[in-house]
Amino acid sequence: MTPLLYRVLRAQPGELPAVAWAFAYFFLLLCSYYILRPVRDALAVEVGTQALQWLFTATFVTMLALVPLFGWLCARLARARLLPLVYGFFVLNLLFFALSLAPMVFFVWLSVFNLFAVSVFWSFMSDIFETPQAARLYGAIAAGGSCGAIAGPLVAAAFSRTLEHSGLLLLSAALLGLTIPCIAMLARWARAHPRSGDPAPEQPLGGSILAGARAALTSPFLLAICGYLLCYTALSTALYFQQVTIVKEAVPDMAERTQLFASVDLVVNALTLILQILAFSRLTALLSPGWLLAVVPLVSLAGFLWLGATPTLAALIAFGVTRRVGEFAISKPAREALFTVVPREDRYKAKSFIDTVVYRGGDALAGWVFAGVSAFLAAGVSLGWTAIAFYLGARMKSWTRDDARSSRSLQPGRSGLN
């Protein structure tokens, strides 16, 4: 089996243990999240679109408060201590919600948890894998998340009535706690296989608590990533509003809604898993980074035009499934690989700022701008999003074409990005 895995995953000697632990880490993380997601979506339908505007805004304000705290922790704690602290904090939060679940507070918390937990995961990956490794291995690592995202909805759909919300939250907390041993094993592997050009990777990052925000707002490369993510999250929110309106009319029962959302998640993640394992590493050899990043913008352009002309549940599900599969299987791993070429401090601080404040800022803005706005406007935004994708792909040059050439031309450092 080992030679077969090396061939399928295009892994090199010594990389397979790290891929296995990263796979397990992402599996547990997203399984934990996807047990919670149908609960949140069912509660969101109950509160309605007007309350969602304020919830997205509250999430954005919460992110603004947390980013300086995360920057302070990054400056003072080594990654081997920082990551377990972050996940341990979220586990305690889930235990509290299992005792007392306030729908609006839980919605905001889960929106914060999802971004921070996944952002920290990918920051860690970009800190231990180099750019050529990302091109080969990120698809397989992301497949771990897809497996977890398949298992999570299965659990939620099967036990939503018997375990009830409190039981699902306790199970999610247990799975999230198991990510901490995976982090320890990956840290051990990284010490034995350090990235080239990264001095003292186990030391705290140091620097200012606002260094990430400054870097994200001054580097053209990072600014383009901000623009890409703003377009993605704004249009995701626009689609979410369409979902709330259409599902509320088509599926009146809350338990049926939870099962519907869980079933859609299951289909999305099953298709995503197939593409991640069998297609991503090969697509990186065939397509430029720009085309990989442009998959979801182009799907969004066509999908919003369709949804604007035919606002039905079937159109919503078909568009939503296609868009999310393209994001998770292709565009997301390609976007995360962009951070392998930035300085180490930016992999944590700037990435955290982009993945949280910029992401939820797009949510908050879209919550007010896109509420009640035609889907045709969202299609227009998709055109600008596509242009940003090709700009980022051009800046990444040829990292997917030739591993050796990429490792020479894209060494970490600011000089090539500004």
N, C-alpha and C positions, 0 to 999 in steps of 0.2 A: 504493500500500500504506500510506503514512503516514497519510492521512486515515482509512482503514479501521481502522488500529491505534488511532488516537486515539478513534474511536467505540467500538470493542469494549472497550478498556481504560478508557474514561472518563477518559483522561489529558488534562491541560491543556497549553497551549503551554509548551515548555521542559522538560517532565517525562519525555518519552519516552527521551532518552539515559540518564537516571538509572535508569529502569525496565530498560532493556536491560543496563546494567552490573550492576545488582543481580540480574537474572535470570541472567546468566552466572556471577556470583559464587556464587549459591546452587546453580546447576546443578553447578559443579565441586566444591563442598563436599559435596553429598549424593551425587553420583556416586562420589566418593572413599570416603565412608562406606559406601554400599550395596554396594560391592565387598567390603568387610571384614565386613559384617554376617552374610552366610551362613556365613563361616568361623567367626565367634564362635558362632553358634547351633548349628552342627554340633559344635563343641568342647564347648558347654554340655550337650548331650545326653549326651556321653560322660562328663562328670564327675558327673552326677546331681544330684538335688534337694538332698541333704544338703550337698554342697559349694557349691551355689549360695547357700545361706544365708550361709555365710562369705564368699563372693565379694561379695555385695551389701553385707555389713558392711564388708569391706575397701575397697570403693569409696567408701562413706560416709566412712570415716576419711580416705581420701586427699583427698576433697573438702574436709573440714574443714581439712586442712593447706594446701591450695592457695588457698582463698578469701582469707586474709590476704595471701598473696603477690600475688594478682591485684589486691587493693585497693591494695597498695603500688605496683604498676606503674601502675594507673589514676591514682593521685595524682601521679605524677612524669612520665609520658609522655603526649604528645599522641596522639590517636587514630590519626594518620597513621603513627606509629611503633609504637604499642601493638599494633595488629592484625597487621601483618606479623611482629612478633616472636612473637606467639602461634602463628600458623600455621607459621612457620619452625621453631619448636621441635617441633611435632607432626610435621613432615616428617622431621626428624632421628630422631625416635622410630621412625617407620615403617621407615626404612632400617636401624635396629638390629634391629627385629623380623624383617625380611626375612632377616637373617643368622642369627638365633637366636630361634625362636618358642616361648616357654613358655606353654602354654595358659591357665593360671590368671592369670598376669601380664598376658597379652594381653587376657583378658576384662575385668579391672579397668581396664586402660589404655583400651580402646575405650569402655567405659562413661563414663569421665572425658572422653575426647576428644569423644564425641558431644555431651555436654551443654555443655561449654565452647565448642566450636567453633560450634555452632548458637546458643548464647546470645549470644556476641560478635557474630555476624552480626545478630541481631535487635536487639541494643543499638545497633549502628551504624545500622540502619534507623530506629529510633525517634528517633535523634539527628539525622537529616537530613530526615526527613519529619514533617510536622505531622499532627494528628488527622484533618482532612478528607482529606488525601492518603492516609493509611493506609486509610481506609474505601474509597477508590476503587482504590488501587494494590496493596495487600497481597496480594490474590488473585492478580494477575498475577505479582508477585514470588515468591510461594510456588510458583507454577507452575514457575518455574525449578528449584526444588528437586525438584519432582515429576518433571520431565524427567530430572534427574540420578539420581533414585531409580529411574527406569525403566531408564536406561542401565546403572547399576551392577549390578543383578541380571542383566541380559542378559549382561554381560561375565562375571560370576561363574558363571552357569549354563553358558555356552558354553565357558569356558576353565578350569573348576575342575579338570579332569583333566590338561589339557595344560600350563598355566602352573604348576599346583600353588600352594600357599599363598604361597611366597616371591615368585613372579612377580606374583600378585595384589596383594601388599603394595607392591611396587615401582611398579606402575602406579597404585595409589592415591596413593602419595607424589607422583608426577609431577603428577597432577590437582590435588592439594591445593596444590602450589606455584604453580599457575597462578592461584589466587585472589588472590595478592598484587598483580598488575597491575590486577585489577578494583577492589581497594580503593583504589589510587592514583587511578584515574579517577573513582570515586565521591567521593573526598575533594576532587578538583578541582571537580566539579560542585557539591558542597556549599558550597565557598568562594564560588562564583558565585551560589548561591541559598541564603543562610543562613536558618535558622529565625528567626521573629520571637521576640524575648524571650530569645534565647540569646546572652549576651555572650561574645566570644572563644571560639568553639567549637573552635578549633584549639589552644587552650592546655590543659595538663594540668588534671585536675579538682581536684587538691589534696585537702585534707580528711584525715580519719582513715582508716586501712586497714580499720577495722571499722565505718565509717559505714553501709555497706550493710546489715549485720546489724541495727544499731540502727534504721534506717529501716524495714526489713521487719517488725520486731517491735513497733514503736510506732505505725505508721499503720494505722488500721482497714481502709483500702482495700487496702494491701499485705498485711496479715494475711489478708484474705479471699482474695487471690490465692494466698497460701501454702496456705490451706485447700483451695482448688480444686485446686491442683497436687498436694497430698498425696493427695487422693482419687484423682486420675488415676493417679499413679504407684503407689499402693498396689494399686489394682485392676488395673493393667497387670501388676504383679508376680504378683498372684493368678492372672491369666490365663496368665502365663508358666509358672508351676508346673503348671497344667493342661496346657499345651502339652507340656512335657517328659514328663509321665507318659503322655499319650495317644500322642504321636508315637513314643516309645520302643517302645511295644507294636505300633503299626501299621506303622512303617517301620524295620526292623532295620538296614538298610545305611546307613553314614555318608554315602557319596557320594549316595545317593538322598535322604537327608535334606537335604543341601546344595542339591540341585536342587529339592526341594520348597519349601524356604524361599525360594529365589531366585524360583521361579515365583509363590509367593504375594505376594512383594514386588512383582513385576512387575504382577500384577493390581491390587493395591492402588494402586500409583502411577499406573497408566494411568487408573483410574476417578477418582482424585484430581485428576489433571491436567485432565480434562474439566470437572469441577465448578469448579475454581479459575478456569479461563479463562472459562467460559461462565456460571457461576452466582453466584460469591461476591459480586462488586460489586453485582449485582442483588438478591441476598438481603439485603445490608445496607440496601438501600432499602425492602425489604418487611418485614423482621423486626427486632424490637428486639434490642439486644445481648444481653439476657438469654436470648432464645430461641436465638440463635446459640451462646452458651456452653453451653446446656442440651442441645444435640444429642447429644453423646457420653454424658453422664450418663443420658439417657433410653434410648439404645441399650444402654448397659451394664446397666441395670435389666432390660430385656427379655432381653438375651443371657445374662446369668448365670442367670436363671430357666430358660431353655431348656437351657443347658449342664448345670445341676444335674439336670434331668430326663432329659437325653439326652447323656451324656458320650462322644460319638463323634467321630471325625476330621472327618467332614463338618460336624457342628455347630460344632466348634472353628474350622474354616476359615471357614465362613459368618459366624460371629459376629466372628472376628478381622478379617476383611476389612472388614465393615461398620463396625466400631468404628474401625479405623485410617483408613478413608476419611473418616468423619465428623470425626475429629480433625484430619487434615492439611488437608482441604479447607475446613472451616468453623470448628470450634472453635479450632484453633491460630492462624489469622490474627486471629480476633476477640480471643483472649487476648493476643496480642502487641500489638495496638492499644491495650490498656489502659495500656501503658507510655509511650504518646505524651503522656499528660496529667500525668506525674509530673516532678519537677525533674530537671535534666540529670544530676546526680551519681547519682541513684537509677536512671537508665536503665542505667548500667553496674554500679555497686556493689551496689545492692539487687537488681537483676535477676540479677546473677551469683550472689548468695547464694541467691535463690529458686530459680533454675534448676539449681543444683548441690547445695548442702547440703540444701535442703528437698526437692528432687526425689529425691536419693539417700538422704536420711533416710527418706523414704517407702518406698523400695525395701528398705532395711535392716530397717525395722520390719515391713513386709509379708512379708519373707523369713522372719521368725520367727512372726508372727501367723497368716499365711494358709497356711503349709505344712500341707497335709492338711486344711484347713478347707473346709467345704461351700461350694459356689458360691452357695448361698442367702444366706449371710452377706454375700458381696460385693454381692448385689442390694440388701440393706438399706443398705449404705454408699452405694450409688448414689442413694438417696432424699435423704440429707443433701447429697450433691454437687450434686444438682439445685437445692436451696434456695440454696446458695452461688452458683450460676450466676446465678440471678435477682437476688440481692442485688447482685452485681457489675454486672449489666446495668442495674439501677436507678441505681447510682452513676455509670455512664457517661452517663446521661440520654439525650439524643437525638442523639449524634454521628453516627449513621448516617442520620438523616432529612434533615438540612439542613446542607450544608457550611458555609455562611456563619454560621448560627446556632451550629453547633458550635465554630467558630473563635473566636467571641466568648465563649461560656459556659464553654469548657474550656481557658483559657489555662494554660500550665504554671505550677505553683506549689503549695506545700504547703497553702495555706489552704483549698482546696476539697476536700482529700482526708482531712483528719484530723477 
